Amino acid sequence: MKAESFNDAQARAAWDHGADAWRAFIRSGADYYRLEVHGPALLEACGVVAGLRALDLGCGEGYFSRLLREAGADVIGLELSERMLDMARHEETLRPLGIDYRLGSAVALETLFAGERFDLITSCMAVQDMSDPGACLRGAGQLLERGGRLVFSVPHPCTDPPVRVWHRNEHGEKIALMIDRYFESGPAVFEWTMSRLAYPWSTPCWRHTLEQWSDLIRSAGLLMQRLIEPRPTEAAVKMRPELDDCRRVPCFLIIDAVKP
């Protein structure tokens, strides 16, 4: 669905509304793509994080911030949605890890963290949901130490265009993914309607092509080191057949960039 450009207030309201369903989605194990595919792959892409000062953008209820902290990083989690941040902080009281959760917009990083520097900045499937991804990446570039890295994941642009439909056989099995209008980038609305969710809701987001993500990285003063397309192993698909689709086509993209 096409949308007009959106602001932080609209994004915050959408995620506040979906917060309860989102928490249940992750913590029940229903978000198996995150828990078994792109989340672990993003952590692996970060490499050895022990002792690094890390900033996790759009941290939500704290999923990836906790992974970073458990791997030894000193972590600040930044989140726009107050409801989501409350959930992250509540989990911190139940299972203290020493994560510093802060409320704020990732498009205003230079203001929020004036004078601070980080070795690593991450974001787990959140940059595309920010009101100005370019401003977010530019801010990250300013906050990184020389040689510091920005490592983040987004929906794979090649398989997340405005038209995306699985062709199925008479048994409902996926045969081929049909996509169209790849170059129709810009603001959009993502409809959270999966049956695994406690209730449906929608969030504003941005769709960018690969070329546009590359341009945003360059404009932020960063050098792209590699692109990673995470996918499950055959063994993982045997254990959870629902993951078969993201073994056949790339559903997620991890971008690893460095401040030269």
MARDREN-643696 format. One line per 8 residues: number of its first residue (from 1); for each residue x, y, z of C-alpha. Coordinates in Angstrom, 3 decimals, padded with zeros to 6 digits, always signed. Layout:
NUM) X Y Z | ...
//
This chain:
1) +000.000 +000.000 +000.000 | +001.369 +003.444 -000.948 | +001.652 +006.174 +001.679 | +002.718 +009.760 +002.004 | +005.938 +010.627 +003.798 | +005.476 +010.174 +007.522 | +006.911 +011.715 +010.667 | +008.127 +010.366 +013.994
9) +004.781 +010.973 +015.706 | +002.977 +008.792 +013.176 | +005.579 +006.047 +013.419 | +005.466 +006.161 +017.229 | +001.671 +005.912 +017.301 | +001.709 +002.911 +014.952 | +004.298 +000.999 +016.986 | +002.691 +001.927 +020.308
17) -000.538 +000.433 +018.970 | +001.156 -002.790 +017.868 | +003.459 -003.152 +020.885 | +001.513 -005.855 +022.743 | +001.163 -008.020 +019.643 | +004.828 -007.442 +018.803 | +006.047 -008.541 +022.242 | +003.985 -011.722 +022.102
25) +005.148 -012.330 +018.525 | +008.819 -012.339 +019.506 | +008.757 -013.802 +022.990 | +006.437 -016.671 +022.115 | +008.813 -017.803 +019.357 | +006.256 -017.024 +016.636 | +008.663 -014.641 +014.869 | +010.826 -017.568 +013.782
33) +012.384 -015.688 +010.854 | +013.918 -013.232 +013.351 | +014.815 -015.818 +015.982 | +016.205 -018.451 +013.623 | +017.386 -016.623 +010.491 | +018.119 -012.909 +010.277 | +018.631 -012.171 +013.997 | +021.454 -014.687 +014.542
41) +022.911 -013.744 +011.138 | +023.032 -010.067 +012.113 | +024.866 -010.904 +015.335 | +027.333 -013.066 +013.409 | +027.897 -010.226 +010.939 | +028.880 -007.950 +013.828 | +031.797 -010.247 +014.615 | +033.489 -010.108 +018.013
49) +031.664 -007.430 +020.002 | +033.084 -008.049 +023.487 | +034.289 -004.765 +024.941 | +032.777 -002.608 +022.170 | +030.561 +000.371 +022.855 | +027.432 -000.350 +020.825 | +024.287 +001.593 +019.938 | +021.243 -000.414 +018.826
57) +018.811 +001.714 +016.817 | +015.086 +000.997 +016.879 | +015.678 -001.579 +019.587 | +011.973 -002.285 +020.149 | +011.368 -004.558 +023.113 | +015.119 -005.196 +023.313 | +015.629 -008.432 +021.377 | +018.848 -007.533 +019.560
65) +020.186 -005.303 +022.335 | +020.086 -008.353 +024.594 | +021.975 -010.460 +022.045 | +024.702 -007.813 +021.827 | +024.987 -007.495 +025.594 | +025.093 -011.261 +026.093 | +027.961 -011.329 +023.570 | +029.907 -008.845 +025.695
73) +029.154 -005.414 +024.210 | +028.387 -002.320 +026.292 | +024.962 -001.502 +024.859 | +022.665 +001.489 +024.569 | +019.276 +000.694 +023.018 | +017.390 +003.572 +021.387 | +013.668 +003.325 +020.717 | +011.012 +005.778 +019.466
81) +007.958 +003.946 +020.851 | +007.365 +004.502 +024.561 | +005.323 +001.308 +024.830 | +008.093 -000.757 +023.271 | +010.706 +000.880 +025.467 | +008.656 +000.129 +028.578 | +008.720 -003.540 +027.596 | +012.490 -003.498 +027.106
89) +013.036 -001.812 +030.457 | +010.662 -004.208 +032.201 | +012.625 -007.168 +030.827 | +015.791 -005.514 +032.105 | +014.331 -005.452 +035.623 | +013.443 -009.152 +035.364 | +016.760 -010.179 +033.806 | +019.327 -007.447 +034.429
97) +022.017 -007.284 +031.763 | +023.173 -003.700 +032.192 | +021.595 -002.326 +029.000 | +020.930 +001.415 +028.930 | +017.584 +001.901 +027.169 | +016.811 +005.425 +025.969 | +013.762 +007.043 +024.400 | +014.376 +009.011 +021.221
105) +014.345 +009.221 +017.451 | +017.104 +007.626 +015.411 | +016.804 +010.440 +012.881 | +018.194 +012.871 +015.505 | +021.270 +010.940 +016.616 | +023.705 +013.849 +016.554 | +021.454 +015.806 +018.941 | +020.713 +012.897 +021.260
113) +024.316 +011.725 +021.504 | +026.274 +014.955 +021.056 | +029.920 +014.348 +021.921 | +029.507 +010.565 +022.236 | +031.208 +007.975 +020.025 | +030.534 +004.296 +019.336 | +032.552 +001.385 +018.004 | +029.472 -000.336 +016.593
121) +026.001 +000.818 +015.602 | +023.364 -001.784 +014.762 | +019.721 -001.992 +013.785 | +017.670 -005.171 +013.431 | +015.016 -004.700 +010.719 | +014.201 -001.151 +011.816 | +015.930 +001.443 +009.606 | +013.265 +001.051 +006.902
129) +010.614 +001.960 +009.513 | +012.212 +005.289 +010.437 | +010.779 +008.565 +009.175 | +014.076 +009.517 +007.484 | +016.453 +006.567 +006.931 | +019.020 +008.832 +005.286 | +019.202 +011.118 +008.327 | +019.523 +008.057 +010.548
137) +022.471 +006.720 +008.559 | +024.162 +010.122 +008.383 | +023.831 +010.473 +012.136 | +025.282 +007.014 +012.626 | +028.216 +007.969 +010.445 | +028.890 +010.992 +012.651 | +028.745 +008.994 +015.891 | +031.050 +006.174 +014.826
145) +034.702 +006.105 +015.761 | +037.124 +005.950 +012.841 | +037.092 +002.334 +011.777 | +033.767 +001.826 +013.542 | +031.031 -000.154 +011.827 | +027.358 +000.208 +011.037 | +025.729 -003.216 +010.658 | +021.991 -003.356 +010.032
153) +019.316 -005.511 +008.429 | +016.348 -004.604 +006.221 | +013.820 -006.517 +004.119 | +015.567 -007.616 +000.941 | +014.696 -004.998 -001.709 | +014.596 -007.584 -004.502 | +011.828 -009.607 -002.859 | +009.927 -006.852 -001.068
161) +008.531 -004.667 -003.875 | +004.948 -003.320 -003.878 | +003.730 -006.465 -005.659 | +004.760 -009.705 -003.960 | +002.613 -012.843 -004.291 | +003.444 -016.516 -003.912 | +002.032 -018.702 -006.673 | +000.725 -021.865 -005.002
169) -000.436 -025.265 -006.180 | -003.780 -026.876 -005.372 | -002.403 -028.007 -002.007 | -001.399 -024.491 -000.996 | +002.319 -025.208 -001.409 | +004.524 -022.356 -002.589 | +005.645 -022.808 -006.202 | +007.231 -019.484 -007.173
177) +007.413 -015.934 -005.885 | +005.911 -013.383 -008.272 | +007.183 -009.823 -007.866 | +006.679 -006.582 -009.760 | +007.214 -002.788 -009.587 | +010.632 -003.066 -007.952 | +011.552 +000.521 -008.834 | +008.443 +001.988 -007.173
185) +010.324 +002.968 -004.038 | +009.357 +005.487 -001.385 | +007.010 +005.607 +001.595 | +004.654 +002.676 +002.062 | +002.520 +000.961 +004.675 | +003.300 -002.512 +005.993 | +000.256 -004.516 +007.019 | +000.928 -006.845 +009.955
193) -001.746 -009.436 +009.242 | -000.007 -012.791 +009.795 | -002.122 -015.355 +011.611 | +000.702 -015.726 +014.142 | -000.057 -012.246 +015.520 | -002.417 -011.565 +018.418 | -004.058 -008.788 +016.390 | -003.369 -006.974 +013.098
201) -002.009 -003.450 +012.760 | -000.101 -001.371 +010.224 | +003.114 +000.649 +010.287 | +004.569 +003.247 +007.912 | +007.854 +002.321 +006.261 | +010.160 +003.043 +003.332 | +010.981 +000.861 +000.368 | +014.404 +001.426 -001.180
209) +016.132 -000.303 -004.065 | +019.631 -001.729 -003.688 | +020.990 +001.292 -005.525 | +019.231 +003.651 -003.135 | +020.576 +001.865 -000.043 | +024.039 +002.107 -001.575 | +023.597 +005.838 -002.159 | +022.397 +006.373 +001.429
217) +025.455 +004.577 +002.778 | +027.771 +006.665 +000.594 | +026.017 +009.908 +001.566 | +026.556 +009.006 +005.230 | +030.323 +008.988 +004.653 | +030.549 +005.216 +005.078 | +032.051 +002.486 +002.931 | +030.031 -000.650 +002.311
225) +032.155 -003.682 +003.160 | +029.762 -006.476 +002.279 | +026.173 -007.501 +001.707 | +024.853 -010.610 +003.434 | +021.717 -012.533 +002.457 | +020.919 -014.756 +005.473 | +019.122 -018.012 +004.900 | +018.390 -021.107 +006.973
233) +020.269 -024.359 +006.625 | +018.616 -027.445 +005.186 | +018.570 -028.908 +008.687 | +016.742 -025.826 +009.996 | +014.129 -026.121 +007.244 | +013.585 -029.787 +008.086 | +012.948 -028.773 +011.699 | +010.707 -025.848 +010.662
241) +009.358 -026.197 +007.101 | +007.912 -022.660 +007.196 | +011.462 -021.359 +006.669 | +011.688 -022.953 +003.230 | +010.700 -019.752 +001.414 | +013.704 -017.770 +002.676 | +016.023 -020.577 +001.646 | +014.701 -020.407 -001.918
249) +014.768 -016.596 -002.301 | +016.504 -013.877 -000.237 | +014.042 -012.319 +002.189 | +016.497 -010.281 +004.266 | +019.553 -008.142 +003.594 | +022.337 -007.301 +006.042 | +024.509 -004.299 +005.205 | +027.967 -004.047 +006.790
257) +029.538 -000.592 +006.431 | +032.606 +001.027 +007.991 | +033.644 +004.601 +008.775 | +036.956 +005.042 +006.932
//
